[in-house]
Amino acid sequence: MSADGDVKALRRKGRIVVVGASLAGLRAAETLRDQGFTGSLTLVGDEPYEPYDRPPLSKQVLLGLECAEDTALPRTRDIDAEWRLGVAAAGLDRAAKDVRLVNGDTLPYDRLLITTGTKARPWFHPEEAALDGVFVLRTRDDSARLFRKLAAGPRRVLVIGAGFTGSEIASVCRERDVEVTVAERAPAPLVGALGEVVATVAARLQRDHGVDLRCGVSVTALEGDPAGRLRRAHLSDGSAIDVDVAVVCLGALRNTEWLAGSGLAAGPRGVACDAGCRVFDANGIVTDDIYAAGDVARCPHPLFGYQFLSLEHWGNAVEQARIAAHNMLCASTDRRPHLWVPMFWSVQFGVNIKSVGVPTLGDQLVVAQGALDEARFVAVYGYRGRVIAAASFDAGKWLGFYQQQIEAGAPFPPDYALVDRRTDTLQPVDPAFPDPHLPTHEPTVTVTGHSPTERRVQFVAPHA
């Protein structure tokens, strides 16, 4: 069946395989059925569970407000699919159009969707990682095990890495009245995501809530007792901490190992695809039968200088999966671009932190509402005279407005009258990102249209 081939035949009797029984995989499967696909549909997952919701794993589950086994994602419809759970994909033969599973089975496909997501980066020393009391947090089973350990009342927990997951775990520990130390090699928590100007507020929040926050240091070794239980952590400043639990929060790795040798543009940074979710091969040529969506996908975004973005965001997984499913079933002239503006949220230490756009691309920042010293504000990020992102602490009501500003290519610094503007940062300042990675092309597009069938980009003149 050719790329544009007989679309009607594909819809009626084609074979679609989704590798990754995830949020993106499930929503794509539902969209395929919604759009009239009646052929065979197979979902492959390396875990024994049907798709479940991950955000509660670092919050409600660890607090005992929700059980890990109760996090299954709600269904919008019956998908009439064959589930191959507890068996991972092991390889891809593009010539034969087969997915090989670890148990030796092969799954033929006419269209393939890759939604394998990410896994937690493990502790670098395998013997230390195997100590009783050393955890990572990514899966439902990870969360259930960590909950049981926290419920047992450890004397002290060490969180290694103060990104969003690490900070949320530290918040849970303090809410459970468990002593916690956070070790972060950067100058402040969340600095890689929001920059040091905003991250200093996150640091103050942690210390105000009793966290032993140690920045500018790394954990160099984890020490166990003769029984194989974690008992101590050694830091780069020469100090040591007695701990019962260590949670390794050093970021995520894309699940792409099974694609080695497939000839696709897939590696540690993810699976490269175009804005319509079609995967590139290793030569940079787009494929017409293989698509990617969710955390594992890297695609260019017109609003952000056509940079390839890998977005570990719940909303991105949903929207990109729907775009991929639509494009799998239509002729080339009917394909839609994935133009979802990145956004995330995190609740920690009683504060709701939200962001829209890509703050890490910003080279300037201004506090548009509220005040940093009150931990209630909106910080707006600019790049080359254009609003490119906004982040809020307990001020999320403004982010819909800033999303519109980002999509419209609004000038930076904001030139409109601002509500609730204080004296924090009236003039633009450097947001102070570590090793900033800035886009190399001037963003000169705006997003137009509201319906998915109408949303397109329009080129505009750059702001003076």
Kinemage of the C-alpha trace (Angstrom):
@kinemage 1
@onewidth
@group {chain A} dominant
@subgroup {mainchain}
@vectorlist {calphas} color= white
{ca met a 1} P 0.000 0.000 0.000
{ca ser a 2} L 1.616 3.295 -1.091
{ca ala a 3} L 1.960 6.330 1.139
{ca asp a 4} L -1.057 8.139 -0.264
{ca gly a 5} L -2.200 4.840 -1.809
{ca asp a 6} L -5.689 3.664 -1.382
{ca val a 7} L -6.664 5.607 1.734
{ca lys a 8} L -10.123 4.100 1.715
{ca ala a 9} L -8.661 0.600 1.697
{ca leu a 10} L -6.302 1.526 4.538
{ca arg a 11} L -9.186 2.816 6.607
{ca arg a 12} L -11.227 -0.303 5.897
{ca lys a 13} L -8.738 -3.163 6.236
{ca gly a 14} L -5.279 -1.758 6.980
{ca arg a 15} L -2.986 -2.925 9.789
{ca ile a 16} L -1.847 -0.317 12.299
{ca val a 17} L 0.607 -1.121 15.098
{ca val a 18} L 1.154 1.275 18.004
{ca val a 19} L 4.366 0.567 19.933
{ca gly a 20} L 3.932 2.165 23.340
{ca ala a 21} L 0.856 1.481 25.478
{ca ser a 22} L 0.976 5.019 26.820
{ca leu a 23} L -1.192 8.112 27.071
{ca ala a 24} L -0.176 9.030 23.512
{ca gly a 25} L -0.727 5.484 22.281
{ca leu a 26} L -4.216 5.258 23.766
{ca arg a 27} L -5.376 8.661 22.543
{ca ala a 28} L -4.039 7.906 19.060
{ca ala a 29} L -5.921 4.590 19.008
{ca glu a 30} L -9.147 6.322 20.031
{ca thr a 31} L -8.670 8.950 17.321
{ca leu a 32} L -8.061 6.275 14.689
{ca arg a 33} L -11.392 4.658 15.524
{ca asp a 34} L -13.138 8.038 15.735
{ca gln a 35} L -11.960 8.811 12.211
{ca gly a 36} L -13.380 5.634 10.749
{ca phe a 37} L -10.487 3.192 10.836
{ca thr a 38} L -11.966 -0.338 10.891
{ca gly a 39} L -8.845 -2.382 10.209
{ca ser a 40} L -6.683 -4.268 12.720
{ca leu a 41} L -5.200 -2.256 15.573
{ca thr a 42} L -2.484 -3.593 17.891
{ca leu a 43} L -0.997 -1.849 20.943
{ca val a 44} L 2.335 -3.050 22.329
{ca gly a 45} L 3.547 -2.204 25.840
{ca asp a 46} L 6.536 -3.348 27.877
{ca glu a 47} L 4.610 -3.026 31.154
{ca pro a 48} L 1.826 -5.479 32.071
{ca tyr a 49} L -0.695 -2.644 32.508
{ca glu a 50} L -2.981 -0.821 30.131
{ca pro a 51} L -2.207 2.919 29.841
{ca tyr a 52} L -2.237 4.845 33.109
{ca asp a 53} L -1.841 8.464 34.181
{ca arg a 54} L 1.685 9.432 35.263
{ca pro a 55} L 1.299 12.875 36.947
{ca pro a 56} L -0.349 11.393 40.083
{ca leu a 57} L 2.623 9.060 40.619
{ca ser a 58} L 4.796 11.827 42.102
{ca lys a 59} L 1.960 13.518 43.976
{ca gln a 60} L -1.303 11.825 45.010
{ca val a 61} L 0.071 8.272 45.070
{ca leu a 62} L 3.054 9.163 47.257
{ca leu a 63} L 0.741 11.019 49.643
{ca gly a 64} L -1.581 8.026 49.895
{ca leu a 65} L -4.474 9.947 48.355
{ca glu a 66} L -4.687 7.576 45.404
{ca cys a 67} L -3.543 3.993 44.833
{ca ala a 68} L -1.100 3.335 42.031
{ca glu a 69} L -3.382 0.662 40.603
{ca asp a 70} L -6.210 3.213 40.354
{ca thr a 71} L -4.405 5.506 37.906
{ca ala a 72} L -5.698 3.861 34.716
{ca leu a 73} L -6.536 6.431 32.059
{ca pro a 74} L -10.228 6.939 31.284
{ca arg a 75} L -11.349 5.815 27.847
{ca thr a 76} L -13.234 8.058 25.461
{ca arg a 77} L -14.475 5.052 23.476
{ca asp a 78} L -13.936 1.355 22.801
{ca ile a 79} L -10.927 0.893 20.518
{ca asp a 80} L -11.379 -2.797 19.564
{ca ala a 81} L -7.635 -3.436 19.740
{ca glu a 82} L -5.339 -6.375 20.367
{ca trp a 83} L -3.229 -5.653 23.432
{ca arg a 84} L 0.293 -7.102 23.622
{ca leu a 85} L 1.234 -6.117 27.173
{ca gly a 86} L 4.291 -7.085 29.196
{ca val a 87} L 6.282 -7.703 26.020
{ca ala a 88} L 8.575 -5.003 24.635
{ca ala a 89} L 9.446 -4.279 21.021
{ca ala a 90} L 12.936 -5.514 20.154
{ca gly a 91} L 13.429 -4.394 16.576
{ca leu a 92} L 12.000 -2.948 13.393
{ca asp a 93} L 12.378 -4.304 9.847
{ca arg a 94} L 11.278 -1.461 7.590
{ca ala a 95} L 11.698 -3.471 4.378
{ca ala a 96} L 9.430 -6.264 5.610
{ca lys a 97} L 7.245 -3.758 7.530
{ca asp a 98} L 7.442 -5.875 10.680
{ca val a 99} L 7.880 -5.038 14.371
{ca arg a 100} L 9.801 -7.746 16.242
{ca leu a 101} L 8.938 -8.386 19.896
{ca val a 102} L 11.279 -9.688 22.592
{ca asn a 103} L 9.413 -13.004 22.648
{ca gly a 104} L 10.189 -13.564 18.951
{ca asp a 105} L 6.755 -12.661 17.597
{ca thr a 106} L 6.492 -10.300 14.639
{ca leu a 107} L 3.717 -7.829 13.938
{ca pro a 108} L 3.167 -6.733 10.317
{ca tyr a 109} L 1.968 -3.198 9.741
{ca asp a 110} L 0.790 -0.805 7.051
{ca arg a 111} L 1.215 2.142 9.407
{ca leu a 112} L 3.371 2.226 12.553
{ca leu a 113} L 3.078 4.728 15.401
{ca ile a 114} L 5.947 5.018 17.905
{ca thr a 115} L 4.819 6.216 21.356
{ca thr a 116} L 7.391 4.492 23.563
{ca gly a 117} L 7.994 7.556 25.752
{ca thr a 118} L 10.854 7.725 28.227
{ca lys a 119} L 12.359 5.915 31.190
{ca ala a 120} L 14.040 7.292 34.284
{ca arg a 121} L 17.790 7.819 34.046
{ca pro a 122} L 19.278 5.275 36.477
{ca trp a 123} L 21.983 5.881 39.065
{ca phe a 124} L 25.351 5.657 37.333
{ca his a 125} L 26.783 2.902 39.571
{ca pro a 126} L 24.819 -0.369 39.138
{ca glu a 127} L 25.877 -1.893 42.475
{ca glu a 128} L 24.855 1.251 44.347
{ca ala a 129} L 21.607 1.469 42.363
{ca ala a 130} L 20.746 -2.056 43.561
{ca leu a 131} L 20.917 -1.095 47.263
{ca asp a 132} L 17.688 -1.461 49.231
{ca gly a 133} L 16.407 2.101 49.538
{ca val a 134} L 17.556 3.478 46.162
{ca phe a 135} L 14.676 4.400 43.850
{ca val a 136} L 13.795 6.031 40.562
{ca leu a 137} L 10.279 7.267 39.781
{ca arg a 138} L 8.729 6.752 36.394
{ca thr a 139} L 6.355 3.780 36.403
{ca arg a 140} L 3.318 2.725 38.386
{ca asp a 141} L 5.413 0.050 40.148
{ca asp a 142} L 8.128 2.606 40.992
{ca ser a 143} L 5.531 4.821 42.669
{ca ala a 144} L 3.949 1.959 44.629
{ca arg a 145} L 7.344 0.852 45.979
{ca leu a 146} L 8.367 4.377 46.960
{ca phe a 147} L 5.008 4.980 48.662
{ca arg a 148} L 5.498 1.900 50.841
{ca lys a 149} L 8.979 3.068 51.797
{ca leu a 150} L 7.797 6.578 52.709
{ca ala a 151} L 4.855 5.171 54.662
{ca ala a 152} L 7.316 3.175 56.776
{ca gly a 153} L 8.721 6.446 58.132
{ca pro a 154} L 12.357 6.718 57.018
{ca arg a 155} L 14.647 8.910 59.111
{ca arg a 156} L 15.804 10.938 56.105
{ca val a 157} L 15.235 10.888 52.355
{ca leu a 158} L 17.808 12.104 49.847
{ca val a 159} L 16.500 13.462 46.550
{ca ile a 160} L 19.207 13.546 43.878
{ca gly a 161} L 18.281 16.266 41.393
{ca ala a 162} L 15.930 19.220 41.880
{ca gly a 163} L 13.993 19.260 38.645
{ca phe a 164} L 10.218 19.063 38.725
{ca thr a 165} L 9.993 15.407 39.744
{ca gly a 166} L 12.650 15.769 42.433
{ca ser a 167} L 11.058 18.938 43.797
{ca glu a 168} L 7.615 17.308 43.906
{ca ile a 169} L 9.032 14.336 45.811
{ca ala a 170} L 10.702 16.698 48.293
{ca ser a 171} L 7.370 18.464 48.734
{ca val a 172} L 5.632 15.140 49.424
{ca cys a 173} L 8.268 14.263 52.029
{ca arg a 174} L 7.715 17.495 53.924
{ca glu a 175} L 3.947 17.065 53.708
{ca arg a 176} L 4.431 13.609 55.261
{ca asp a 177} L 6.707 15.179 57.899
{ca val a 178} L 9.720 13.221 56.624
{ca glu a 179} L 13.136 14.882 56.776
{ca val a 180} L 14.528 15.396 53.278
{ca thr a 181} L 17.781 16.580 51.744
{ca val a 182} L 17.857 17.710 48.118
{ca ala a 183} L 21.192 17.670 46.295
{ca glu a 184} L 21.332 19.738 43.102
{ca arg a 185} L 24.502 20.542 41.179
{ca ala a 186} L 22.940 23.700 39.672
{ca pro a 187} L 22.620 26.976 41.632
{ca ala a 188} L 18.915 26.396 42.427
{ca pro a 189} L 15.996 23.986 41.865
{ca leu a 190} L 14.259 24.180 38.471
{ca val a 191} L 17.046 26.356 37.081
{ca gly a 192} L 17.288 24.303 33.896
{ca ala a 193} L 13.597 24.792 33.160
{ca leu a 194} L 12.941 28.356 34.334
{ca gly a 195} L 16.316 30.081 34.726
{ca glu a 196} L 18.042 31.223 37.907
{ca val a 197} L 15.997 34.428 38.318
{ca val a 198} L 12.815 32.398 38.838
{ca ala a 199} L 14.574 29.386 40.353
{ca thr a 200} L 15.695 31.430 43.358
{ca val a 201} L 12.021 31.624 44.321
{ca ala a 202} L 11.777 27.824 44.127
{ca ala a 203} L 14.860 27.546 46.347
{ca arg a 204} L 13.328 29.836 48.936
{ca leu a 205} L 10.097 27.805 48.900
{ca gln a 206} L 11.978 24.603 49.625
{ca arg a 207} L 14.002 26.046 52.482
{ca asp a 208} L 10.955 27.775 53.968
{ca his a 209} L 9.268 24.366 54.135
{ca gly a 210} L 12.143 22.701 55.947
{ca val a 211} L 14.021 21.107 53.051
{ca asp a 212} L 17.763 20.717 53.538
{ca leu a 213} L 18.569 22.104 50.088
{ca arg a 214} L 22.167 21.804 48.961
{ca cys a 215} L 22.936 23.443 45.635
{ca gly a 216} L 26.195 23.461 43.722
{ca val a 217} L 27.004 19.923 44.873
{ca ser a 218} L 26.681 16.432 43.417
{ca val a 219} L 26.244 13.032 45.007
{ca thr a 220} L 29.426 11.084 44.352
{ca ala a 221} L 28.603 7.755 45.987
{ca leu a 222} L 25.872 5.824 47.795
{ca glu a 223} L 27.056 3.564 50.611
{ca gly a 224} L 25.295 0.455 51.875
{ca asp a 225} L 25.555 -1.624 55.038
{ca pro a 226} L 26.590 -5.320 55.070
{ca ala a 227} L 22.951 -6.334 54.505
{ca gly a 228} L 22.739 -4.301 51.295
{ca arg a 229} L 20.641 -1.468 52.730
{ca leu a 230} L 21.379 2.158 51.896
{ca arg a 231} L 22.852 3.981 54.891
{ca arg a 232} L 24.886 6.981 53.682
{ca ala a 233} L 25.444 9.324 50.728
{ca his a 234} L 28.706 11.102 49.944
{ca leu a 235} L 28.696 14.555 48.322
{ca ser a 236} L 31.193 16.372 46.134
{ca asp a 237} L 31.932 18.938 48.852
{ca gly a 238} L 33.335 16.179 51.055
{ca ser a 239} L 30.314 15.884 53.346
{ca ala a 240} L 28.278 12.746 54.024
{ca ile a 241} L 24.606 12.309 54.947
{ca asp a 242} L 23.012 9.379 56.751
{ca val a 243} L 19.904 8.436 54.744
{ca asp a 244} L 17.493 5.513 54.490
{ca val a 245} L 16.087 6.390 51.078
{ca ala a 246} L 17.575 7.986 47.958
{ca val a 247} L 15.408 8.928 44.996
{ca val a 248} L 17.376 9.430 41.796
{ca cys a 249} L 15.770 12.254 39.755
{ca leu a 250} L 18.324 12.888 37.031
{ca gly a 251} L 16.011 13.239 34.059
{ca ala a 252} L 14.709 10.848 31.449
{ca leu a 253} L 16.043 8.706 28.616
{ca arg a 254} L 14.060 8.195 25.413
{ca asn a 255} L 13.023 4.615 24.745
{ca thr a 256} L 14.626 4.197 21.327
{ca glu a 257} L 17.053 1.280 21.805
{ca trp a 258} L 14.740 -1.104 19.976
{ca leu a 259} L 15.083 1.051 16.838
{ca ala a 260} L 18.867 0.530 16.574
{ca gly a 261} L 19.728 -0.637 13.071
{ca ser a 262} L 16.304 0.295 11.713
{ca gly a 263} L 17.617 3.156 9.604
{ca leu a 264} L 15.395 5.687 11.344
{ca ala a 265} L 16.617 9.003 12.791
{ca ala a 266} L 16.282 7.726 16.355
{ca gly a 267} L 18.695 8.021 19.242
{ca pro a 268} L 19.149 9.255 22.815
{ca arg a 269} L 17.391 12.550 22.033
{ca gly a 270} L 14.322 10.819 20.607
{ca val a 271} L 12.756 9.982 17.248
{ca ala a 272} L 12.987 12.837 14.737
{ca cys a 273} L 9.827 13.589 12.795
{ca asp a 274} L 8.288 16.421 10.812
{ca ala a 275} L 5.525 18.712 12.066
{ca gly a 276} L 3.003 16.180 10.782
{ca cys a 277} L 4.571 13.447 12.983
{ca arg a 278} L 6.082 11.492 10.068
{ca val a 279} L 9.414 9.981 11.131
{ca phe a 280} L 12.658 10.824 9.318
{ca asp a 281} L 15.084 8.138 8.245
{ca ala a 282} L 18.776 8.413 9.065
{ca asn a 283} L 19.355 10.348 5.816
{ca gly a 284} L 16.820 12.991 6.756
{ca ile a 285} L 14.195 11.694 4.300
{ca val a 286} L 10.678 11.588 5.674
{ca thr a 287} L 8.870 8.232 5.790
{ca asp a 288} L 5.213 7.933 4.921
{ca asp a 289} L 4.294 4.850 6.926
{ca ile a 290} L 5.982 5.487 10.315
{ca tyr a 291} L 4.875 8.170 12.769
{ca ala a 292} L 5.878 9.239 16.286
{ca ala a 293} L 4.119 11.079 19.100
{ca gly a 294} L 4.523 11.923 22.772
{ca asp a 295} L 7.659 12.152 24.888
{ca val a 296} L 9.770 10.115 22.451
{ca ala a 297} L 9.119 12.389 19.461
{ca arg a 298} L 11.307 15.310 18.328
{ca cys a 299} L 9.679 17.637 15.848
{ca pro a 300} L 10.291 21.165 14.548
{ca his a 301} L 7.995 23.883 15.855
{ca pro a 302} L 7.463 26.928 13.610
{ca leu a 303} L 6.851 29.257 16.567
{ca phe a 304} L 10.230 28.454 18.077
{ca gly a 305} L 12.601 28.919 15.168
{ca tyr a 306} L 11.841 25.457 13.735
{ca gln a 307} L 13.896 23.976 16.537
{ca phe a 308} L 13.373 20.250 17.126
{ca leu a 309} L 11.593 20.041 20.467
{ca ser a 310} L 11.165 16.988 22.689
{ca leu a 311} L 8.304 17.779 25.046
{ca glu a 312} L 7.633 15.692 28.144
{ca his a 313} L 4.220 17.243 28.639
{ca trp a 314} L 0.870 15.526 29.232
{ca gly a 315} L -1.018 17.866 26.911
{ca asn a 316} L 1.562 17.518 24.148
{ca ala a 317} L 1.234 13.736 24.196
{ca val a 318} L -2.534 13.996 23.742
{ca glu a 319} L -2.512 16.611 20.978
{ca gln a 320} L 0.402 15.143 19.053
{ca ala a 321} L -1.144 11.665 19.184
{ca arg a 322} L -4.349 13.005 17.671
{ca ile a 323} L -2.460 14.781 14.893
{ca ala a 324} L -0.422 11.638 14.139
{ca ala a 325} L -3.535 9.451 14.014
{ca his a 326} L -5.301 11.877 11.687
{ca asn a 327} L -2.331 12.109 9.341
{ca met a 328} L -1.889 8.329 9.207
{ca leu a 329} L -5.303 7.968 7.608
{ca cys a 330} L -5.397 10.807 5.094
{ca ala a 331} L -3.913 11.938 1.822
{ca ser a 332} L -0.951 14.305 1.940
{ca thr a 333} L -3.072 17.346 1.077
{ca asp a 334} L -5.221 16.769 4.190
{ca arg a 335} L -2.422 16.427 6.732
{ca arg a 336} L -2.321 18.788 9.692
{ca pro a 337} L 0.674 20.287 11.510
{ca his a 338} L 1.278 19.807 15.219
{ca leu a 339} L 1.218 23.396 16.503
{ca trp a 340} L 0.421 22.808 20.169
{ca val a 341} L 2.071 25.438 22.346
{ca pro a 342} L 4.023 23.689 25.134
{ca met a 343} L 2.667 24.002 28.652
{ca phe a 344} L 3.177 22.231 31.953
{ca trp a 345} L 2.139 22.434 35.568
{ca ser a 346} L 3.528 21.333 38.921
{ca val a 347} L 2.191 21.604 42.447
{ca gln a 348} L 4.862 21.734 45.166
{ca phe a 349} L 5.082 23.237 48.641
{ca gly a 350} L 1.551 24.581 48.297
{ca val a 351} L 2.327 26.557 45.135
{ca asn a 352} L 0.912 25.936 41.677
{ca ile a 353} L 3.671 26.432 39.090
{ca lys a 354} L 2.679 26.652 35.433
{ca ser a 355} L 4.392 27.524 32.190
{ca val a 356} L 3.449 28.103 28.569
{ca gly a 357} L 5.833 28.283 25.619
{ca val a 358} L 9.517 27.341 25.842
{ca pro a 359} L 11.216 29.379 28.595
{ca thr a 360} L 14.628 27.844 27.896
{ca leu a 361} L 14.756 29.595 24.531
{ca gly a 362} L 14.384 33.011 26.159
{ca asp a 363} L 17.261 35.463 26.382
{ca gln a 364} L 15.354 38.105 28.403
{ca leu a 365} L 12.819 38.076 31.225
{ca val a 366} L 10.466 40.573 32.796
{ca val a 367} L 8.119 40.109 35.758
{ca ala a 368} L 4.796 41.219 34.306
{ca gln a 369} L 2.455 40.556 37.253
{ca gly a 370} L 3.009 40.115 40.967
{ca ala a 371} L 6.357 40.009 42.721
{ca leu a 372} L 9.132 37.442 43.075
{ca asp a 373} L 9.507 38.021 46.817
{ca glu a 374} L 5.830 37.142 47.317
{ca ala a 375} L 6.125 33.854 45.340
{ca arg a 376} L 3.084 34.985 43.348
{ca phe a 377} L 3.950 36.326 39.896
{ca val a 378} L 4.120 35.875 36.139
{ca ala a 379} L 7.524 35.976 34.455
{ca val a 380} L 7.458 36.615 30.703
{ca tyr a 381} L 10.358 35.420 28.539
{ca gly a 382} L 11.451 37.058 25.312
{ca tyr a 383} L 13.691 36.094 22.439
{ca arg a 384} L 14.885 38.636 19.854
{ca gly a 385} L 12.055 41.028 20.545
{ca arg a 386} L 9.257 38.482 20.711
{ca val a 387} L 7.280 36.916 23.581
{ca ile a 388} L 8.293 33.272 23.616
{ca ala a 389} L 7.124 31.942 27.019
{ca ala a 390} L 5.618 32.748 30.409
{ca ala a 391} L 5.870 31.051 33.793
{ca ser a 392} L 3.651 31.631 36.806
{ca phe a 393} L 3.704 30.912 40.528
{ca asp a 394} L 0.119 30.889 41.853
{ca ala a 395} L -0.954 33.132 38.971
{ca gly a 396} L -2.002 30.648 36.323
{ca lys a 397} L -5.067 32.665 35.320
{ca trp a 398} L -2.831 34.843 33.134
{ca leu a 399} L -1.312 32.061 31.039
{ca gly a 400} L -4.153 31.807 28.540
{ca phe a 401} L -3.498 35.421 27.648
{ca tyr a 402} L 0.239 34.827 27.260
{ca gln a 403} L -0.388 31.781 25.091
{ca gln a 404} L -2.254 34.100 22.738
{ca gln a 405} L 0.686 36.508 22.829
{ca ile a 406} L 3.106 33.718 21.929
{ca glu a 407} L 0.949 32.509 19.061
{ca ala a 408} L 0.487 36.047 17.752
{ca gly a 409} L 4.211 36.834 17.798
{ca ala a 410} L 3.663 39.711 20.236
{ca pro a 411} L 6.603 42.072 20.801
{ca phe a 412} L 8.848 41.795 23.849
{ca pro a 413} L 9.061 43.476 26.271
{ca pro a 414} L 5.275 43.730 26.564
{ca asp a 415} L 4.114 47.163 25.441
{ca tyr a 416} L 0.567 46.998 26.816
{ca ala a 417} L -0.705 48.243 30.168
{ca leu a 418} L -0.054 45.560 32.755
{ca val a 419} L -2.322 44.606 35.640
{ca asp a 420} L -0.827 44.039 39.121
{ca arg a 421} L 2.666 45.050 38.034
{ca arg a 422} L 5.033 45.711 40.930
{ca thr a 423} L 8.648 46.824 41.122
{ca asp a 424} L 10.461 43.485 40.911
{ca thr a 425} L 11.837 43.399 37.398
{ca leu a 426} L 10.447 46.307 35.408
{ca gln a 427} L 13.257 46.181 32.846
{ca pro a 428} L 14.227 43.020 30.966
{ca val a 429} L 17.008 40.963 32.543
{ca asp a 430} L 18.881 37.819 31.594
{ca pro a 431} L 16.822 34.854 32.919
{ca ala a 432} L 20.168 33.153 33.718
{ca phe a 433} L 19.812 29.728 32.165
{ca pro a 434} L 22.776 27.393 32.467
{ca asp a 435} L 24.376 26.732 29.071
{ca pro a 436} L 21.529 28.328 27.106
{ca his a 437} L 20.615 26.685 23.814
{ca leu a 438} L 19.065 29.420 21.702
{ca pro a 439} L 17.282 29.003 18.366
{ca thr a 440} L 19.362 29.839 15.332
{ca his a 441} L 16.539 31.236 13.171
{ca glu a 442} L 14.415 34.283 13.739
{ca pro a 443} L 10.882 33.141 14.691
{ca thr a 444} L 8.827 34.885 12.049
{ca val a 445} L 5.490 33.076 12.108
{ca thr a 446} L 2.183 33.365 13.872
{ca val a 447} L -0.436 30.673 14.412
{ca thr a 448} L -3.796 31.316 12.803
{ca gly a 449} L -7.153 29.562 13.107
{ca his a 450} L -8.910 27.912 16.031
{ca ser a 451} L -10.267 24.665 14.593
{ca pro a 452} L -7.694 21.866 14.067
{ca thr a 453} L -8.725 21.870 10.411
{ca glu a 454} L -7.832 25.562 10.115
{ca arg a 455} L -4.717 25.990 12.266
{ca arg a 456} L -1.790 27.011 10.092
{ca val a 457} L 1.221 29.282 10.347
{ca gln a 458} L 1.558 32.650 8.662
{ca phe a 459} L 4.904 34.332 8.052
{ca val a 460} L 5.265 37.855 9.397
{ca ala a 461} L 7.972 40.483 9.422
{ca pro a 462} L 10.236 40.277 12.511
{ca his a 463} L 9.708 42.918 15.172
{ca ala a 464} L 12.134 45.821 15.072
